[in-house]
């Protein structure tokens, strides 16, 4: 996971699942360079993290330097 994001994740129940600069395309088309997969306990936790002053500060770099697609998907219950 990008170095600046790790400290923002640590005080929460956010878990970095994957970060890859060049993910392998197995099927279909992928027009992006990078993939970051982050897990949150629920949608409220995602919004609390995404709207936090700490993340908003570091997200300025991402928004200035990349055309990102951000998806919010429901996970599987254990």
Secondary structure, DSSP 4 states (H G I P E B T S, - for coil): --HHHHHHHHTTT-EEEEEESSPPP-SS----S-EEEEE-SSHHHHHHHHTSHHHHHHHHHHHHH-------------
